[in-house]
Amino acid sequence: MRKVEITREPVELYKILKFEGLVTTGGEAKLLIADGQVTVNGEIETRRRKKIVNGDVIEFSGEKLQMQLV
């Protein structure tokens, strides 16, 4: 599991996928989220603007990311 440092919370889900390089654009991230391909804390998440906070775990395409507030 990869730790992702965030400097503020909340952060929108699609932005994390984009900034961490899991997708190339925000639009691509939004489509994949709406399609049910992303989980947050073990549950399928279809809200693109889901607010992500410290400790949340995002899973997409075999990769797990844990948010860590710094």
CHARMM internal coordinates of N, CA and C (Angstrom, degrees):
IC EDIT
DIST 1 N 1 CA 1.4587
DIST 1 CA 1 C 1.5276
ANGL 1 N 1 CA 1 C 108.41
DIST 1 C 2 N 1.3064
ANGL 1 CA 1 C 2 N 114.76
DIHE 1 N 1 CA 1 C 2 N 131.12
DIST 2 N 2 CA 1.4661
ANGL 1 C 2 N 2 CA 120.97
DIHE 1 CA 1 C 2 N 2 CA -178.77
DIST 2 CA 2 C 1.5280
ANGL 2 N 2 CA 2 C 109.31
DIHE 1 C 2 N 2 CA 2 C -93.86
DIST 2 C 3 N 1.3305
ANGL 2 CA 2 C 3 N 115.76
DIHE 2 N 2 CA 2 C 3 N 133.36
DIST 3 N 3 CA 1.4692
ANGL 2 C 3 N 3 CA 121.68
DIHE 2 CA 2 C 3 N 3 CA 176.34
DIST 3 CA 3 C 1.5237
ANGL 3 N 3 CA 3 C 108.89
DIHE 2 C 3 N 3 CA 3 C -85.25
DIST 3 C 4 N 1.3172
ANGL 3 CA 3 C 4 N 115.94
DIHE 3 N 3 CA 3 C 4 N 134.30
DIST 4 N 4 CA 1.4625
ANGL 3 C 4 N 4 CA 121.43
DIHE 3 CA 3 C 4 N 4 CA 177.91
DIST 4 CA 4 C 1.5181
ANGL 4 N 4 CA 4 C 107.38
DIHE 3 C 4 N 4 CA 4 C -118.75
DIST 4 C 5 N 1.3202
ANGL 4 CA 4 C 5 N 115.37
DIHE 4 N 4 CA 4 C 5 N 119.60
DIST 5 N 5 CA 1.4599
ANGL 4 C 5 N 5 CA 119.58
DIHE 4 CA 4 C 5 N 5 CA -179.81
DIST 5 CA 5 C 1.5226
ANGL 5 N 5 CA 5 C 109.98
DIHE 4 C 5 N 5 CA 5 C -84.43
DIST 5 C 6 N 1.3206
ANGL 5 CA 5 C 6 N 115.05
DIHE 5 N 5 CA 5 C 6 N 129.34
DIST 6 N 6 CA 1.4618
ANGL 5 C 6 N 6 CA 120.89
DIHE 5 CA 5 C 6 N 6 CA 174.98
DIST 6 CA 6 C 1.5242
ANGL 6 N 6 CA 6 C 107.81
DIHE 5 C 6 N 6 CA 6 C -119.29
DIST 6 C 7 N 1.3175
ANGL 6 CA 6 C 7 N 115.71
DIHE 6 N 6 CA 6 C 7 N 143.81
DIST 7 N 7 CA 1.4664
ANGL 6 C 7 N 7 CA 119.27
DIHE 6 CA 6 C 7 N 7 CA -176.29
DIST 7 CA 7 C 1.5236
ANGL 7 N 7 CA 7 C 112.48
DIHE 6 C 7 N 7 CA 7 C -97.65
DIST 7 C 8 N 1.3294
ANGL 7 CA 7 C 8 N 115.29
DIHE 7 N 7 CA 7 C 8 N -11.75
DIST 8 N 8 CA 1.4709
ANGL 7 C 8 N 8 CA 119.61
DIHE 7 CA 7 C 8 N 8 CA 176.99
DIST 8 CA 8 C 1.5184
ANGL 8 N 8 CA 8 C 107.63
DIHE 7 C 8 N 8 CA 8 C -149.25
DIST 8 C 9 N 1.2882
ANGL 8 CA 8 C 9 N 115.03
DIHE 8 N 8 CA 8 C 9 N 160.83
DIST 9 N 9 CA 1.4627
ANGL 8 C 9 N 9 CA 119.37
DIHE 8 CA 8 C 9 N 9 CA 174.44
DIST 9 CA 9 C 1.5128
ANGL 9 N 9 CA 9 C 108.54
DIHE 8 C 9 N 9 CA 9 C -139.82
DIST 9 C 10 N 1.3078
ANGL 9 CA 9 C 10 N 119.08
DIHE 9 N 9 CA 9 C 10 N 152.44
DIST 10 N 10 CA 1.4670
ANGL 9 C 10 N 10 CA 125.86
DIHE 9 CA 9 C 10 N 10 CA -0.55
DIST 10 CA 10 C 1.5309
ANGL 10 N 10 CA 10 C 112.00
DIHE 9 C 10 N 10 CA 10 C -82.27
DIST 10 C 11 N 1.3415
ANGL 10 CA 10 C 11 N 114.90
DIHE 10 N 10 CA 10 C 11 N 163.39
DIST 11 N 11 CA 1.4594
ANGL 10 C 11 N 11 CA 122.88
DIHE 10 CA 10 C 11 N 11 CA 174.47
DIST 11 CA 11 C 1.5239
ANGL 11 N 11 CA 11 C 106.72
DIHE 10 C 11 N 11 CA 11 C -122.72
DIST 11 C 12 N 1.3228
ANGL 11 CA 11 C 12 N 117.04
DIHE 11 N 11 CA 11 C 12 N 138.87
DIST 12 N 12 CA 1.4657
ANGL 11 C 12 N 12 CA 119.88
DIHE 11 CA 11 C 12 N 12 CA -179.00
DIST 12 CA 12 C 1.5278
ANGL 12 N 12 CA 12 C 110.29
DIHE 11 C 12 N 12 CA 12 C -71.95
DIST 12 C 13 N 1.3149
ANGL 12 CA 12 C 13 N 115.63
DIHE 12 N 12 CA 12 C 13 N 139.89
DIST 13 N 13 CA 1.4621
ANGL 12 C 13 N 13 CA 123.18
DIHE 12 CA 12 C 13 N 13 CA -175.15
DIST 13 CA 13 C 1.5226
ANGL 13 N 13 CA 13 C 112.75
DIHE 12 C 13 N 13 CA 13 C -52.69
DIST 13 C 14 N 1.3298
ANGL 13 CA 13 C 14 N 117.70
DIHE 13 N 13 CA 13 C 14 N -48.52
DIST 14 N 14 CA 1.4655
ANGL 13 C 14 N 14 CA 119.30
DIHE 13 CA 13 C 14 N 14 CA -175.64
DIST 14 CA 14 C 1.5289
ANGL 14 N 14 CA 14 C 112.22
DIHE 13 C 14 N 14 CA 14 C -62.18
DIST 14 C 15 N 1.3303
ANGL 14 CA 14 C 15 N 117.07
DIHE 14 N 14 CA 14 C 15 N -30.71
DIST 15 N 15 CA 1.4607
ANGL 14 C 15 N 15 CA 120.81
DIHE 14 CA 14 C 15 N 15 CA -179.91
DIST 15 CA 15 C 1.5259
ANGL 15 N 15 CA 15 C 111.26
DIHE 14 C 15 N 15 CA 15 C -68.13
DIST 15 C 16 N 1.3134
ANGL 15 CA 15 C 16 N 116.82
DIHE 15 N 15 CA 15 C 16 N -37.15
DIST 16 N 16 CA 1.4627
ANGL 15 C 16 N 16 CA 119.88
DIHE 15 CA 15 C 16 N 16 CA 179.14
DIST 16 CA 16 C 1.5237
ANGL 16 N 16 CA 16 C 110.42
DIHE 15 C 16 N 16 CA 16 C -64.93
DIST 16 C 17 N 1.3318
ANGL 16 CA 16 C 17 N 117.27
DIHE 16 N 16 CA 16 C 17 N -44.46
DIST 17 N 17 CA 1.4664
ANGL 16 C 17 N 17 CA 120.04
DIHE 16 CA 16 C 17 N 17 CA 178.29
DIST 17 CA 17 C 1.5244
ANGL 17 N 17 CA 17 C 110.63
DIHE 16 C 17 N 17 CA 17 C -59.44
DIST 17 C 18 N 1.3179
ANGL 17 CA 17 C 18 N 116.34
DIHE 17 N 17 CA 17 C 18 N -40.09
DIST 18 N 18 CA 1.4666
ANGL 17 C 18 N 18 CA 120.59
DIHE 17 CA 17 C 18 N 18 CA -179.30
DIST 18 CA 18 C 1.5259
ANGL 18 N 18 CA 18 C 111.33
DIHE 17 C 18 N 18 CA 18 C -70.21
DIST 18 C 19 N 1.3143
ANGL 18 CA 18 C 19 N 117.64
DIHE 18 N 18 CA 18 C 19 N -51.25
DIST 19 N 19 CA 1.4588
ANGL 18 C 19 N 19 CA 120.93
DIHE 18 CA 18 C 19 N 19 CA -175.38
DIST 19 CA 19 C 1.5254
ANGL 19 N 19 CA 19 C 113.02
DIHE 18 C 19 N 19 CA 19 C -68.12
DIST 19 C 20 N 1.3165
ANGL 19 CA 19 C 20 N 117.60
DIHE 19 N 19 CA 19 C 20 N -25.65
DIST 20 N 20 CA 1.4646
ANGL 19 C 20 N 20 CA 120.80
DIHE 19 CA 19 C 20 N 20 CA 178.43
DIST 20 CA 20 C 1.5278
ANGL 20 N 20 CA 20 C 112.24
DIHE 19 C 20 N 20 CA 20 C -88.03
DIST 20 C 21 N 1.3299
ANGL 20 CA 20 C 21 N 116.72
DIHE 20 N 20 CA 20 C 21 N 2.44
DIST 21 N 21 CA 1.4585
ANGL 20 C 21 N 21 CA 120.82
DIHE 20 CA 20 C 21 N 21 CA 174.17
DIST 21 CA 21 C 1.5153
ANGL 21 N 21 CA 21 C 115.32
DIHE 20 C 21 N 21 CA 21 C 77.36
DIST 21 C 22 N 1.3358
ANGL 21 CA 21 C 22 N 117.71
DIHE 21 N 21 CA 21 C 22 N 17.18
DIST 22 N 22 CA 1.4654
ANGL 21 C 22 N 22 CA 120.39
DIHE 21 CA 21 C 22 N 22 CA 178.77
DIST 22 CA 22 C 1.5272
ANGL 22 N 22 CA 22 C 111.29
DIHE 21 C 22 N 22 CA 22 C -79.77
DIST 22 C 23 N 1.3228
ANGL 22 CA 22 C 23 N 116.32
DIHE 22 N 22 CA 22 C 23 N -21.35
DIST 23 N 23 CA 1.4685
ANGL 22 C 23 N 23 CA 123.24
DIHE 22 CA 22 C 23 N 23 CA 175.05
DIST 23 CA 23 C 1.5256
ANGL 23 N 23 CA 23 C 107.02
DIHE 22 C 23 N 23 CA 23 C -137.61
DIST 23 C 24 N 1.3311
ANGL 23 CA 23 C 24 N 116.29
DIHE 23 N 23 CA 23 C 24 N 163.70
DIST 24 N 24 CA 1.4660
ANGL 23 C 24 N 24 CA 118.46
DIHE 23 CA 23 C 24 N 24 CA -177.42
DIST 24 CA 24 C 1.5257
ANGL 24 N 24 CA 24 C 113.65
DIHE 23 C 24 N 24 CA 24 C -90.45
DIST 24 C 25 N 1.3373
ANGL 24 CA 24 C 25 N 116.95
DIHE 24 N 24 CA 24 C 25 N -27.09
DIST 25 N 25 CA 1.4684
ANGL 24 C 25 N 25 CA 119.48
DIHE 24 CA 24 C 25 N 25 CA -179.31
DIST 25 CA 25 C 1.5240
ANGL 25 N 25 CA 25 C 110.67
DIHE 24 C 25 N 25 CA 25 C -136.95
DIST 25 C 26 N 1.3236
ANGL 25 CA 25 C 26 N 114.35
DIHE 25 N 25 CA 25 C 26 N 161.03
DIST 26 N 26 CA 1.4621
ANGL 25 C 26 N 26 CA 119.56
DIHE 25 CA 25 C 26 N 26 CA 175.56
DIST 26 CA 26 C 1.5183
ANGL 26 N 26 CA 26 C 111.50
DIHE 25 C 26 N 26 CA 26 C -64.38
DIST 26 C 27 N 1.3407
ANGL 26 CA 26 C 27 N 116.20
DIHE 26 N 26 CA 26 C 27 N -35.03
DIST 27 N 27 CA 1.4609
ANGL 26 C 27 N 27 CA 120.32
DIHE 26 CA 26 C 27 N 27 CA 178.50
DIST 27 CA 27 C 1.5231
ANGL 27 N 27 CA 27 C 111.96
DIHE 26 C 27 N 27 CA 27 C -63.57
DIST 27 C 28 N 1.3203
ANGL 27 CA 27 C 28 N 116.00
DIHE 27 N 27 CA 27 C 28 N -41.04
DIST 28 N 28 CA 1.4706
ANGL 27 C 28 N 28 CA 120.46
DIHE 27 CA 27 C 28 N 28 CA 177.26
DIST 28 CA 28 C 1.5242
ANGL 28 N 28 CA 28 C 110.14
DIHE 27 C 28 N 28 CA 28 C -63.10
DIST 28 C 29 N 1.3354
ANGL 28 CA 28 C 29 N 116.46
DIHE 28 N 28 CA 28 C 29 N -42.71
DIST 29 N 29 CA 1.4624
ANGL 28 C 29 N 29 CA 121.20
DIHE 28 CA 28 C 29 N 29 CA 178.68
DIST 29 CA 29 C 1.5257
ANGL 29 N 29 CA 29 C 110.90
DIHE 28 C 29 N 29 CA 29 C -59.50
DIST 29 C 30 N 1.3239
ANGL 29 CA 29 C 30 N 116.23
DIHE 29 N 29 CA 29 C 30 N -45.40
DIST 30 N 30 CA 1.4615
ANGL 29 C 30 N 30 CA 120.99
DIHE 29 CA 29 C 30 N 30 CA -178.99
DIST 30 CA 30 C 1.5264
ANGL 30 N 30 CA 30 C 111.52
DIHE 29 C 30 N 30 CA 30 C -61.52
DIST 30 C 31 N 1.3338
ANGL 30 CA 30 C 31 N 117.58
DIHE 30 N 30 CA 30 C 31 N -40.76
DIST 31 N 31 CA 1.4690
ANGL 30 C 31 N 31 CA 121.22
DIHE 30 CA 30 C 31 N 31 CA 178.89
DIST 31 CA 31 C 1.5259
ANGL 31 N 31 CA 31 C 111.62
DIHE 30 C 31 N 31 CA 31 C -64.93
DIST 31 C 32 N 1.3348
ANGL 31 CA 31 C 32 N 116.96
DIHE 31 N 31 CA 31 C 32 N -43.89
DIST 32 N 32 CA 1.4635
ANGL 31 C 32 N 32 CA 121.06
DIHE 31 CA 31 C 32 N 32 CA -179.20
DIST 32 CA 32 C 1.5323
ANGL 32 N 32 CA 32 C 111.54
DIHE 31 C 32 N 32 CA 32 C -66.35
DIST 32 C 33 N 1.3292
ANGL 32 CA 32 C 33 N 116.16
DIHE 32 N 32 CA 32 C 33 N -37.93
DIST 33 N 33 CA 1.4681
ANGL 32 C 33 N 33 CA 120.39
DIHE 32 CA 32 C 33 N 33 CA 177.65
DIST 33 CA 33 C 1.5270
ANGL 33 N 33 CA 33 C 109.40
DIHE 32 C 33 N 33 CA 33 C -65.59
DIST 33 C 34 N 1.3271
ANGL 33 CA 33 C 34 N 117.04
DIHE 33 N 33 CA 33 C 34 N -48.06
DIST 34 N 34 CA 1.4711
ANGL 33 C 34 N 34 CA 121.30
DIHE 33 CA 33 C 34 N 34 CA -179.31
DIST 34 CA 34 C 1.5224
ANGL 34 N 34 CA 34 C 111.35
DIHE 33 C 34 N 34 CA 34 C -61.32
DIST 34 C 35 N 1.3307
ANGL 34 CA 34 C 35 N 116.66
DIHE 34 N 34 CA 34 C 35 N -28.48
DIST 35 N 35 CA 1.4631
ANGL 34 C 35 N 35 CA 122.61
DIHE 34 CA 34 C 35 N 35 CA -179.98
DIST 35 CA 35 C 1.5308
ANGL 35 N 35 CA 35 C 112.38
DIHE 34 C 35 N 35 CA 35 C -80.59
DIST 35 C 36 N 1.3460
ANGL 35 CA 35 C 36 N 117.61
DIHE 35 N 35 CA 35 C 36 N -2.18
DIST 36 N 36 CA 1.4616
ANGL 35 C 36 N 36 CA 121.18
DIHE 35 CA 35 C 36 N 36 CA 177.06
DIST 36 CA 36 C 1.5154
ANGL 36 N 36 CA 36 C 114.24
DIHE 35 C 36 N 36 CA 36 C 80.03
DIST 36 C 37 N 1.3226
ANGL 36 CA 36 C 37 N 117.77
DIHE 36 N 36 CA 36 C 37 N 25.05
DIST 37 N 37 CA 1.4657
ANGL 36 C 37 N 37 CA 120.93
DIHE 36 CA 36 C 37 N 37 CA -177.83
DIST 37 CA 37 C 1.5301
ANGL 37 N 37 CA 37 C 113.91
DIHE 36 C 37 N 37 CA 37 C -94.11
DIST 37 C 38 N 1.3319
ANGL 37 CA 37 C 38 N 117.09
DIHE 37 N 37 CA 37 C 38 N 3.62
DIST 38 N 38 CA 1.4656
ANGL 37 C 38 N 38 CA 121.36
DIHE 37 CA 37 C 38 N 38 CA -177.29
DIST 38 CA 38 C 1.5209
ANGL 38 N 38 CA 38 C 109.01
DIHE 37 C 38 N 38 CA 38 C -123.78
DIST 38 C 39 N 1.3432
ANGL 38 CA 38 C 39 N 116.11
DIHE 38 N 38 CA 38 C 39 N 138.16
DIST 39 N 39 CA 1.4604
ANGL 38 C 39 N 39 CA 119.23
DIHE 38 CA 38 C 39 N 39 CA 174.04
DIST 39 CA 39 C 1.5272
ANGL 39 N 39 CA 39 C 109.55
DIHE 38 C 39 N 39 CA 39 C -116.55
DIST 39 C 40 N 1.3213
ANGL 39 CA 39 C 40 N 114.90
DIHE 39 N 39 CA 39 C 40 N 147.99
DIST 40 N 40 CA 1.4595
ANGL 39 C 40 N 40 CA 122.35
DIHE 39 CA 39 C 40 N 40 CA 174.60
DIST 40 CA 40 C 1.5184
ANGL 40 N 40 CA 40 C 106.37
DIHE 39 C 40 N 40 CA 40 C -124.88
DIST 40 C 41 N 1.3217
ANGL 40 CA 40 C 41 N 115.63
DIHE 40 N 40 CA 40 C 41 N 121.60
DIST 41 N 41 CA 1.4715
ANGL 40 C 41 N 41 CA 122.09
DIHE 40 CA 40 C 41 N 41 CA -177.92
DIST 41 CA 41 C 1.5310
ANGL 41 N 41 CA 41 C 111.82
DIHE 40 C 41 N 41 CA 41 C 52.94
DIST 41 C 42 N 1.3447
ANGL 41 CA 41 C 42 N 115.58
DIHE 41 N 41 CA 41 C 42 N 40.44
DIST 42 N 42 CA 1.4621
ANGL 41 C 42 N 42 CA 121.41
DIHE 41 CA 41 C 42 N 42 CA 174.56
DIST 42 CA 42 C 1.5200
ANGL 42 N 42 CA 42 C 115.89
DIHE 41 C 42 N 42 CA 42 C 83.45
DIST 42 C 43 N 1.3258
ANGL 42 CA 42 C 43 N 118.05
DIHE 42 N 42 CA 42 C 43 N 0.56
DIST 43 N 43 CA 1.4595
ANGL 42 C 43 N 43 CA 121.25
DIHE 42 CA 42 C 43 N 43 CA -179.16
DIST 43 CA 43 C 1.5267
ANGL 43 N 43 CA 43 C 110.29
DIHE 42 C 43 N 43 CA 43 C -118.94
DIST 43 C 44 N 1.3220
ANGL 43 CA 43 C 44 N 116.83
DIHE 43 N 43 CA 43 C 44 N 138.94
DIST 44 N 44 CA 1.4593
ANGL 43 C 44 N 44 CA 121.05
DIHE 43 CA 43 C 44 N 44 CA 178.26
DIST 44 CA 44 C 1.5257
ANGL 44 N 44 CA 44 C 108.91
DIHE 43 C 44 N 44 CA 44 C -60.25
DIST 44 C 45 N 1.3222
ANGL 44 CA 44 C 45 N 115.32
DIHE 44 N 44 CA 44 C 45 N 131.44
DIST 45 N 45 CA 1.4659
ANGL 44 C 45 N 45 CA 121.38
DIHE 44 CA 44 C 45 N 45 CA -178.78
DIST 45 CA 45 C 1.5197
ANGL 45 N 45 CA 45 C 109.24
DIHE 44 C 45 N 45 CA 45 C -120.01
DIST 45 C 46 N 1.3279
ANGL 45 CA 45 C 46 N 116.78
DIHE 45 N 45 CA 45 C 46 N 123.43
DIST 46 N 46 CA 1.4656
ANGL 45 C 46 N 46 CA 120.46
DIHE 45 CA 45 C 46 N 46 CA -179.68
DIST 46 CA 46 C 1.5321
ANGL 46 N 46 CA 46 C 112.52
DIHE 45 C 46 N 46 CA 46 C -111.18
DIST 46 C 47 N 1.3311
ANGL 46 CA 46 C 47 N 116.99
DIHE 46 N 46 CA 46 C 47 N -0.31
DIST 47 N 47 CA 1.4741
ANGL 46 C 47 N 47 CA 120.10
DIHE 46 CA 46 C 47 N 47 CA 177.84
DIST 47 CA 47 C 1.5342
ANGL 47 N 47 CA 47 C 108.73
DIHE 46 C 47 N 47 CA 47 C -87.74
DIST 47 C 48 N 1.3283
ANGL 47 CA 47 C 48 N 115.77
DIHE 47 N 47 CA 47 C 48 N 114.98
DIST 48 N 48 CA 1.4685
ANGL 47 C 48 N 48 CA 120.60
DIHE 47 CA 47 C 48 N 48 CA -176.52
DIST 48 CA 48 C 1.5209
ANGL 48 N 48 CA 48 C 112.11
DIHE 47 C 48 N 48 CA 48 C -63.66
DIST 48 C 49 N 1.3023
ANGL 48 CA 48 C 49 N 115.20
DIHE 48 N 48 CA 48 C 49 N -34.09
DIST 49 N 49 CA 1.4613
ANGL 48 C 49 N 49 CA 119.49
DIHE 48 CA 48 C 49 N 49 CA -176.54
DIST 49 CA 49 C 1.5263
ANGL 49 N 49 CA 49 C 112.33
DIHE 48 C 49 N 49 CA 49 C -98.88
DIST 49 C 50 N 1.3185
ANGL 49 CA 49 C 50 N 116.80
DIHE 49 N 49 CA 49 C 50 N 22.45
DIST 50 N 50 CA 1.4598
ANGL 49 C 50 N 50 CA 122.10
DIHE 49 CA 49 C 50 N 50 CA 175.77
DIST 50 CA 50 C 1.5249
ANGL 50 N 50 CA 50 C 108.43
DIHE 49 C 50 N 50 CA 50 C -52.14
DIST 50 C 51 N 1.3089
ANGL 50 CA 50 C 51 N 116.41
DIHE 50 N 50 CA 50 C 51 N 131.35
DIST 51 N 51 CA 1.4606
ANGL 50 C 51 N 51 CA 121.17
DIHE 50 CA 50 C 51 N 51 CA -178.87
DIST 51 CA 51 C 1.5284
ANGL 51 N 51 CA 51 C 109.65
DIHE 50 C 51 N 51 CA 51 C -81.80
DIST 51 C 52 N 1.3245
ANGL 51 CA 51 C 52 N 115.45
DIHE 51 N 51 CA 51 C 52 N 122.40
DIST 52 N 52 CA 1.4601
ANGL 51 C 52 N 52 CA 122.62
DIHE 51 CA 51 C 52 N 52 CA -179.04
DIST 52 CA 52 C 1.5227
ANGL 52 N 52 CA 52 C 108.52
DIHE 51 C 52 N 52 CA 52 C -102.67
DIST 52 C 53 N 1.3466
ANGL 52 CA 52 C 53 N 116.00
DIHE 52 N 52 CA 52 C 53 N 134.65
DIST 53 N 53 CA 1.4621
ANGL 52 C 53 N 53 CA 121.13
DIHE 52 CA 52 C 53 N 53 CA -177.79
DIST 53 CA 53 C 1.5291
ANGL 53 N 53 CA 53 C 110.19
DIHE 52 C 53 N 53 CA 53 C -127.71
DIST 53 C 54 N 1.3139
ANGL 53 CA 53 C 54 N 115.67
DIHE 53 N 53 CA 53 C 54 N 174.38
DIST 54 N 54 CA 1.4562
ANGL 53 C 54 N 54 CA 123.23
DIHE 53 CA 53 C 54 N 54 CA 179.28
DIST 54 CA 54 C 1.5342
ANGL 54 N 54 CA 54 C 111.47
DIHE 53 C 54 N 54 CA 54 C -49.54
DIST 54 C 55 N 1.3288
ANGL 54 CA 54 C 55 N 116.52
DIHE 54 N 54 CA 54 C 55 N 130.97
DIST 55 N 55 CA 1.4590
ANGL 54 C 55 N 55 CA 121.68
DIHE 54 CA 54 C 55 N 55 CA 176.95
DIST 55 CA 55 C 1.5163
ANGL 55 N 55 CA 55 C 114.61
DIHE 54 C 55 N 55 CA 55 C 92.93
DIST 55 C 56 N 1.3271
ANGL 55 CA 55 C 56 N 118.44
DIHE 55 N 55 CA 55 C 56 N -17.00
DIST 56 N 56 CA 1.4631
ANGL 55 C 56 N 56 CA 120.79
DIHE 55 CA 55 C 56 N 56 CA 178.83
DIST 56 CA 56 C 1.5280
ANGL 56 N 56 CA 56 C 110.19
DIHE 55 C 56 N 56 CA 56 C -63.59
DIST 56 C 57 N 1.3404
ANGL 56 CA 56 C 57 N 115.33
DIHE 56 N 56 CA 56 C 57 N 145.60
DIST 57 N 57 CA 1.4614
ANGL 56 C 57 N 57 CA 121.47
DIHE 56 CA 56 C 57 N 57 CA 177.65
DIST 57 CA 57 C 1.5249
ANGL 57 N 57 CA 57 C 108.35
DIHE 56 C 57 N 57 CA 57 C -117.28
DIST 57 C 58 N 1.3247
ANGL 57 CA 57 C 58 N 115.64
DIHE 57 N 57 CA 57 C 58 N 123.00
DIST 58 N 58 CA 1.4621
ANGL 57 C 58 N 58 CA 122.75
DIHE 57 CA 57 C 58 N 58 CA 178.99
DIST 58 CA 58 C 1.5133
ANGL 58 N 58 CA 58 C 107.85
DIHE 57 C 58 N 58 CA 58 C -106.59
DIST 58 C 59 N 1.3319
ANGL 58 CA 58 C 59 N 116.49
DIHE 58 N 58 CA 58 C 59 N 134.83
DIST 59 N 59 CA 1.4580
ANGL 58 C 59 N 59 CA 120.32
DIHE 58 CA 58 C 59 N 59 CA 176.15
DIST 59 CA 59 C 1.5177
ANGL 59 N 59 CA 59 C 108.95
DIHE 58 C 59 N 59 CA 59 C -125.09
DIST 59 C 60 N 1.3356
ANGL 59 CA 59 C 60 N 114.83
DIHE 59 N 59 CA 59 C 60 N 130.27
DIST 60 N 60 CA 1.4567
ANGL 59 C 60 N 60 CA 121.19
DIHE 59 CA 59 C 60 N 60 CA 179.98
DIST 60 CA 60 C 1.5221
ANGL 60 N 60 CA 60 C 108.58
DIHE 59 C 60 N 60 CA 60 C -154.41
DIST 60 C 61 N 1.3154
ANGL 60 CA 60 C 61 N 116.21
DIHE 60 N 60 CA 60 C 61 N 131.39
DIST 61 N 61 CA 1.4634
ANGL 60 C 61 N 61 CA 122.41
DIHE 60 CA 60 C 61 N 61 CA 174.00
DIST 61 CA 61 C 1.5323
ANGL 61 N 61 CA 61 C 112.05
DIHE 60 C 61 N 61 CA 61 C 53.17
DIST 61 C 62 N 1.3334
ANGL 61 CA 61 C 62 N 116.49
DIHE 61 N 61 CA 61 C 62 N 42.45
DIST 62 N 62 CA 1.4580
ANGL 61 C 62 N 62 CA 121.26
DIHE 61 CA 61 C 62 N 62 CA 177.25
DIST 62 CA 62 C 1.5153
ANGL 62 N 62 CA 62 C 114.93
DIHE 61 C 62 N 62 CA 62 C 78.46
DIST 62 C 63 N 1.2986
ANGL 62 CA 62 C 63 N 118.18
DIHE 62 N 62 CA 62 C 63 N 3.17
DIST 63 N 63 CA 1.4632
ANGL 62 C 63 N 63 CA 122.20
DIHE 62 CA 62 C 63 N 63 CA -179.09
DIST 63 CA 63 C 1.5266
ANGL 63 N 63 CA 63 C 109.73
DIHE 62 C 63 N 63 CA 63 C -111.74
DIST 63 C 64 N 1.3475
ANGL 63 CA 63 C 64 N 115.64
DIHE 63 N 63 CA 63 C 64 N 136.60
DIST 64 N 64 CA 1.4615
ANGL 63 C 64 N 64 CA 120.82
DIHE 63 CA 63 C 64 N 64 CA 177.30
DIST 64 CA 64 C 1.5231
ANGL 64 N 64 CA 64 C 109.08
DIHE 63 C 64 N 64 CA 64 C -113.11
DIST 64 C 65 N 1.3265
ANGL 64 CA 64 C 65 N 114.52
DIHE 64 N 64 CA 64 C 65 N 132.97
DIST 65 N 65 CA 1.4666
ANGL 64 C 65 N 65 CA 121.36
DIHE 64 CA 64 C 65 N 65 CA 179.42
DIST 65 CA 65 C 1.5221
ANGL 65 N 65 CA 65 C 108.75
DIHE 64 C 65 N 65 CA 65 C -123.62
DIST 65 C 66 N 1.3293
ANGL 65 CA 65 C 66 N 116.68
DIHE 65 N 65 CA 65 C 66 N 129.60
DIST 66 N 66 CA 1.4678
ANGL 65 C 66 N 66 CA 120.13
DIHE 65 CA 65 C 66 N 66 CA 175.85
DIST 66 CA 66 C 1.5241
ANGL 66 N 66 CA 66 C 108.67
DIHE 65 C 66 N 66 CA 66 C -111.79
DIST 66 C 67 N 1.3275
ANGL 66 CA 66 C 67 N 115.58
DIHE 66 N 66 CA 66 C 67 N 128.36
DIST 67 N 67 CA 1.4582
ANGL 66 C 67 N 67 CA 120.96
DIHE 66 CA 66 C 67 N 67 CA -178.45
DIST 67 CA 67 C 1.5163
ANGL 67 N 67 CA 67 C 110.18
DIHE 66 C 67 N 67 CA 67 C -78.51
DIST 67 C 68 N 1.3324
ANGL 67 CA 67 C 68 N 114.77
DIHE 67 N 67 CA 67 C 68 N 139.15
DIST 68 N 68 CA 1.4461
ANGL 67 C 68 N 68 CA 120.99
DIHE 67 CA 67 C 68 N 68 CA -179.60
DIST 68 CA 68 C 1.5283
ANGL 68 N 68 CA 68 C 108.65
DIHE 67 C 68 N 68 CA 68 C -137.82
DIST 68 C 69 N 1.3170
ANGL 68 CA 68 C 69 N 116.13
DIHE 68 N 68 CA 68 C 69 N 114.36
DIST 69 N 69 CA 1.4636
ANGL 68 C 69 N 69 CA 121.37
DIHE 68 CA 68 C 69 N 69 CA -178.71
DIST 69 CA 69 C 1.5315
ANGL 69 N 69 CA 69 C 109.23
DIHE 68 C 69 N 69 CA 69 C -76.21
DIST 69 C 70 N 1.3353
ANGL 69 CA 69 C 70 N 115.05
DIHE 69 N 69 CA 69 C 70 N 129.67
DIST 70 N 70 CA 1.4848
ANGL 69 C 70 N 70 CA 119.17
DIHE 69 CA 69 C 70 N 70 CA 179.34
DIST 70 CA 70 C 1.5087
ANGL 70 N 70 CA 70 C 110.32
DIHE 69 C 70 N 70 CA 70 C -114.06
END
COOR INIT
IC SEED 1 N 1 CA 1 C
IC BUILD
